[in-house]
Amino acid sequence: MFDDLDIESDGRISAEDIQERLRQVGSFKTIKQIKKNLRRYDSDGNGTLDFCEFLTLMSVSYTHLRAHETLRYLVCRLLLE
């Protein structure tokens, strides 16, 4: 799932990565909106989520969801909280 969001394969999920994935599913949020929600999980303050920060986001157990549903949940969680 991390790799699905990490479009540049640089080990970080950026607001631009999330915006592109949202665009691919027909949704749109501004970079400003996405960055606001990323800050909740960006513990080092660099504006992106590394794998450890991503794991923090994943800390709630959603093992009953299939992978694509979990990915959808994560994107929605980042945008709606």
C-alpha positions in Angstrom: 0.0 0.0 0.0 2.8 2.4 0.8 4.3 1.7 -2.6 0.9 2.4 -4.3 0.9 5.9 -2.8 4.6 6.6 -3.3 4.4 7.5 -7.0 8.0 8.6 -7.3 9.3 5.5 -5.4 11.4 7.8 -3.2 10.4 6.4 0.1 8.0 9.2 0.9 4.4 10.0 0.3 3.9 13.6 -0.7 0.7 15.7 -1.0 1.3 15.6 -4.8 1.4 11.7 -4.7 -2.0 11.7 -2.9 -3.5 14.3 -5.2 -2.5 12.2 -8.2 -4.0 9.1 -6.8 -7.2 11.0 -6.0 -7.3 12.4 -9.6 -7.0 8.9 -10.9 -10.2 7.9 -9.1 -12.0 11.1 -10.1 -11.7 13.1 -7.0 -9.9 16.4 -6.4 -8.5 18.1 -3.3 -6.1 21.0 -3.3 -2.5 20.6 -2.2 -3.3 22.9 0.7 -6.1 20.6 1.9 -4.0 17.5 1.6 -1.0 19.0 3.3 -3.2 20.1 6.2 -4.2 16.5 6.8 -0.7 15.1 6.2 0.7 17.2 9.0 -1.2 15.0 11.5 1.0 12.1 10.7 4.2 13.8 9.6 6.1 13.5 12.9 9.4 15.0 11.5 7.7 17.9 9.8 9.2 17.5 6.4 5.9 17.6 4.6 5.8 14.0 3.5 5.1 10.6 5.1 8.0 8.1 5.3 7.3 4.5 6.0 7.4 4.8 9.8 4.9 7.7 9.7 2.8 5.6 7.3 2.8 2.8 9.8 1.5 5.2 12.5 -1.3 6.0 10.2 -1.9 2.3 9.7 -1.8 1.6 13.4 -5.6 1.1 13.6 -6.3 -2.5 12.6 -8.2 -2.8 9.4 -7.3 -6.4 8.6 -10.8 -7.2 7.5 -10.5 -4.9 4.6 -9.1 -6.0 1.2 -6.0 -4.1 0.1 -7.7 -1.8 -2.3 -10.3 -0.9 0.3 -7.6 -0.2 2.9 -5.9 2.1 0.4 -9.1 3.9 -0.2 -9.7 4.2 3.5 -6.2 5.6 4.1 -6.6 8.3 1.4 -10.0 9.2 2.8 -8.7 9.3 6.3 -5.9 11.7 5.3 -8.4 13.9 3.6 -11.3 13.9 5.9 -9.9 14.0 9.4 
